[in-house]
Amino acid sequence: MSIAEISDKIKSDFISDKAQVMAEAVPEAVEALRLSYLGKKGKLTAVMEDLRNVSKEDRPAAGKAVNVVRQFIESEIEALKTQAKEWEISAILRQKPIDVTLPVSADVNIGSLHPVTHMRHKLNQVFKQLGFTIYDGPEIDTDFFNFSALNIPDHHPARDMQDTFYLEGSKNLLLRTQTSNIQIHAMLNEKPPLRIIAPGRVFRCDSDMTHTPMFHQIEGFVVDEGITFAHLKGTIDAFLKAIFGSTLATRLRPSFFPFVEPGAEFDVQCGLCHGKGCRTCKNTGWIEIGGCGMIHPNVFENVGYDSSQYSGFAFGFGIDRIAMNRFALPDLRQLFEGDYKFLGNFPVNAEG
Amino acid sequence: MDISLNWLKEYIDLTDLKLDSITHALTDIGLEVEAIKPSATFGESVIVGRILEASKHPNADSLQLCKVDIGGQNALSIVCGAPNARSGLTVCVATVGTELPGGLKIKEAKIRGEASFGMLCSAKELGIAESNEGILELSSHAKIGVPVLEVLGLNDIMVTLNVTPNRADCLGHIGVARDLSARLNRPLKWPQQQLGPLKSTTSSTQAKVKIESDRCGRFSVLPIKNIKVVPSPSWLKSRLETCGMRSINLIVDLTNYVMLEMNHPVHAYDDRHVAGKSFVIREARAEETFKTLDRVERKLNEGDLLICDSEKPIGIAGIMGGENSEVKSDTTSILLEVAYFDPGSVRATSKRLGMHTEASHRFERGIDPAGCQKVAARFADLLTTCVQELKSEGQILDLPIVGPEIIDIYPVPIQPRLIALRISEAKNFLASPHLTQELIKKYFKGLEFRLVDHNQDRMVFEIPSWRVDIERECDLIEEIGRLQGYDKVPLLLPKMSLAPTPQDELVDFQESARVAAASLGLRETISFPFWSNDDASKLRLSASHPLFPSIKLKNPISEDSGLMQTSLIAAMLKAVTQNRRRGVKGAKLFEVGRGYFSFVDKKFDHKAFPNWSGLIRKGRHLTPRAKQDQDRPTERHWLSGIIDQPFQQKTWFAKEEPLNFFHVKRTLESWFRIFGIQNTQYSHTTLDQYPFLNPQTSAIISVNGKTLGWLGEIHPETAIQFDLEPKSVPIAFEIDLEVALDIASLQTKRSSESFKFPPTTRDLALLVSDSVTHDEISSVIAKSPSHSLLKHWSIFDVYTGEGIPAGKKSVGWSFQFQSADRTLTDVEVDQEFKIITQFLSDQFKAEQR
């Protein structure tokens, strides 16, 4: 057979092979088809190599015949390649639908922050907006910082307001009973004007259903010239509204803490009954939040501030209870049991 | 403090006020109302009636038909089953419509055919007694038709006040009434003294007093003769009961009554048992013992203040009297003590003896030293009144003989304080420009403060002797504030300089540390930082180990929480054990907390514990001033975490996979990455420094030679101690947050180079000795003679086992070559890769695979 005849034969073979590939519609078959004709060991390649053996005179005609077939196959293959991409896509889409209802446990990857941490973050944010700086201090402190500098002398009945843990082998060291110790640390170390908050752990020798030996408080105080009781009221009202909602009323009631005078307790209107009285607020319409007052001149004198020049106010309250309130938690002790499932209820953005 | 509203009304007219207005007024002036409890168990529709006629019920043997007069025109017909119902008896009639305490509603009814319009009640049916012995028989003096509540003195309301420790004067009804009178601008009615003036003397044949300690400020004795110890009249009993006290006898009840009225504890001694009729107030000697009224033998401390007679102690001053001299049923004469003791002294003794009594509660807060004689006279008046009342009811009693002398030793009379108030200061401080001298005068008049001097801006007050809390001008301003009402003060925000107080970086860093840990899938827990005595041994810590707890509580909540933790690891392990018990698998927990150390008694051994030498730093949470305090304990800020088995639980798409060191190392490294902490080095722990960790599978983490913390598998013996399976132990870590912060702030935050030309990768498998570490190979690669195109190299496979000779391992490394300005050719990459490969083979005598 002449080269031209062979070429024609290859062309017709290709046409039938191509029909086969088209019928199967397998994307990979296109490349296989290409290789079997145009690859190193392909049918047409072999013919082209045979051209060398053709006499010089016949060579142009034979070459032309082969080329025509080669161009035909190449263009057919190109068209098939485009086709193959479509086959590929439809093959992907042909796979069986999965059971999208099968469960997965996303739970295992969800870290969380403790409710008290969430609450503290909220408080820190509110106070930072009001221009307060956060101050830290020791949890084991001396009698001076926790009591006597705060105008609570030894053998004063006010000490009974807080059952104190004392350290063995020391007359002086104790676990702080209140974050108020930071007032003294900060005032001894800084100069007015001061706007400081101090969140932290405190300890009292008390343990039952509604008391834990360790709990969290936040202390805040402001010292400058010309600070009045109206500023105390305004600040308390501002942060309570920021925390509990701007529609709730706030109030101050006279009370006693040795390091303030006048002293007060502050309440926020019960958010459940809006002041009408319900079980949560024991029918008073108010939720007790904490204590506050104008810093006692004795405290200023204890830290070397001139009490005729400076005045200020201080406030403090527990974080744990308002965290319980916010997250509707029934049991205080649950906060400190390390229950993995319970803790999973407070993902990083739980506070929103 | 429980007060009786009826009693309070004796000193101030409150009849036109509703209960709500009274309790709000009390709360508004700082006497917070904590609870309100009516004495009544039934309503006013139960009234006094008299049985006019009682006859047998025609259809029932056990019932009677009664005609009862209740003060109206017609007598009521009531069917009654009580055997004691008889004509002439004064009874309690529950009229139609009444609801009794048990829930029974009284209706018109036909009982066995006879109409009945009410019910005659027993004490039990009225909820005032347990027993049920027929219907309650009232005194024949009781007025027909009035509510039974009034007759029985049950129309009272108990109001529980939270009296703050500064308001000693409000631990008596008169004090509360005085505050209310100032607030409501109504007069205070002091009880009139009926007794003629007592003859005050310092020495008498009736009694002698000798004060031997300056902690007794005043001691008065009023002798009262001709008494008889009888039960108290019912009004006295019911008042004491309303205030939570049990009635004992007339004399004891009156001492309590006077205390609850005037806030001055008094004590009655039986005259027969006061040897030599003499009182010596002295301090106790060492080892002295004394039996108090409650029949307990008390061991006294040297310095406790005692009341003695000429032979023996008869009372602990301000706390409790003695059994030896108490009033008994046959007592006929008493010596009444009214005294003033140093508050601190009473408190110290009360604390030491663990005796908190009504008397000590008042003495330690400070009672009125000037009021002693007035209190004694009040007791005598009340006694006389009660005896007269009992006589009129038919009891045979003599009137008591009071005094006539009162023996009163008051060595250094306490001088009244004078305090000046600047009106301008009060106006400014309370932001209350409406305050006037007149208004202020009115407030203080109500409180019985005497204005001794004044000019336009200044008022000088004499402070009443009972107001021990008023010491400075700010205390006077508080009085104005609470009497005018805190609600009168406007709301203002301070106007201040914006200059911020500096804030230590550690504060926010600790919060970020928490958020980062949570973002890596760990859940934050908070635990109590106390250890039991066992915890250190469970962690296999020797007494010389720096983590062995050195801080002990004097008064722990319980024996097993008496030590301050040094590490959070014990709490973490306990949490894992608890969670496993609850059926939780794979718990991942963390906590940011503190370890507490004292290196005063126990010196730190740097040689033995080099990795722990960071513990003795003074913490960042201490101000320069606090750092000056000698012997102040150290507090370390830990981030502690624990991850429990398994790493992957069995699910429909994954097999169970155990947790290993590297899973947790990845978590921790991610945490470091968040803060830009790089170049962390890991080296094996040793048992002597980290006895609670398995040394084969745990590491010390450091950066540039600074120890940052540890990470590893819990030692199997520690695991067993915490009730965990030794074959399935959790992996924990603890990081010193101060060190982490220091490193994070030192390392420059630099983003890695990014290239736009594609990288070329070559892989290499080497057979090396199995003791060669990753870090060793990596550092050799870094030192390769040619590595200018090499941008990144990492290990992708570690293999031992089939096909690998013993003592060897196969490590697979991947090398990435890249250039910033061109696409690299295979030729130049192969050239450099060949040099690296050769260098590694030479350095580790390694074989290429």
Interface residues (C-beta under 8 A of the other chain):
Chain A: L102 V104 S105 V108 N109 I110 G111 S112 L113 H114 V116 T117 R120 H121 N124 G131 T133 I134 Y135 D136 G137 P138 E139 I140 T142 F145 D154 H155 H156 P157 A158 D160 M161 F165 Y166 L167 E168 G169 S170 L173 L175 H185 A186 L188 N189 E190 P193 L194 R195 I196 R201 C205 D206 S207 T212 P213 M214 V222 D224 I227 T228 F229 A230 H231 K233 G234 T235 D237 A238 R251 L252 R253 P254 S255 F256 P258 E261 P262 G263 A264 E265 M294 H296 P297 N298 S311 L335 F336 E337 G338 D339 Y340 K341 L343 G344 P347 V348
Chain B: T27 D28 I29 G30 E32 T164 P165 N166 R167 P343 G344 R347 A348 E364 R365 N428 F429 L430 A431 R472 C474 D475 I477 E478 G481 R482 Y486 D487 V489 P490 L491 L492 L493 P494 M496 S497 L498 A499 P500 T501 P502 Q503 D504 L506 V507 D508 E511 R514 V515 A517 A518 S519 L520 G521 L522 R523 E524 T525 I526 S527 F528 P529 F530 I551 K552 L553 K554 N555 P556 I557 S561 M564 A571 K574 A575 Q578 N579 R582 V584 G586 A587 K588 L589 R594 Y596 D601 G619 R620 H621 L622 T623 P624 R625 A626 D629 D631 R632 P633 E635 Q649 T651 W652 F653
